[in-house]
């Protein structure tokens, strides 16, 4: 997933208005996802989860991000580290 951060993720941040407060950014902010980098990560993780017939779990993803900011420990959004080589 991290390999998409500077390519597709950057494109999403710049073209979907995640830096400028688009409706999508506002929606994600309401859900507790405040930084555009986190927003694009959640969008990509949610799509991956959708493709793999897993629940999106937006609230859980937002909680993981908050824990990262509180503890400094990064948790995987998709829980797929073992398959993301």
N, C-alpha and C positions, 0 to 999 in steps of 0.2 A: 504494500500500500504506500509506503514512503516513497517509492520510485515515482509515483504519480504527483507528488507534492509540487515539484517545480515545473512540471509540464502541464498536464491537464488541470491540476489543482490551481496553478497560477492563472491559467486561462479562465477558469471559473471565477476566481476572485476578481479578476480584472474586467471580465465581460458580463458577469451577472450582477455587478454592482455591490459586491460584498464589502468593498471598502467605502462605498458612498451611501450606504443605508437604503438599499433597494427594499422592496416588499419582502423578498426572500430573506434578506439580512435581518429585517425587522422581525419576521416570524421566528427565525432561529434565535435571535436575541431574547425574544419572549420566552423561549424554551430553555434559556440559560446558557446559550452558546454565543459568546460575545466577540471573539476575535475571528477575523476573516480566515486565518489559517485553520482554525478549528472548524469553522463552518464548512470549508471545502473538504476537510477531512471527514466530517460527519456525512456530507453528501455522498462522497465516494464510498465510505463504509456502508452507508444505507443502501446504496445501489448494489454493492457486492452482496450484502445480506439478502436483498430482494432476489438477485440472480441465483442464490443458493437456497432459496425457499426457507429463509430464516426470518424471524420477526425483526422489524427495524429497531425497536427498543430505543427510540429517540431520547426518552427520559434517562435511561441507563447510560447512553452515550454521553449525555450532558453531565451526568453525575461523575463519570470517569474523567472527563475534562476538568471538572471542578476539583476532584481529588488530586489530579496532576498538579494543578496550581497550588494546592494546599501542601502537598507532600514532596513535590519534585520528582515523583516516581511516575514514569510514563506507562500507562496501561494500553494494551492493544485495542483499538476500536472494534475490530472484527474478531479478535481472538483467533488469528490464523497464522501466527508467526511460524509455525512448523511447516506451512505450505507456501510461504512467501519468499522462497530463495531466489 
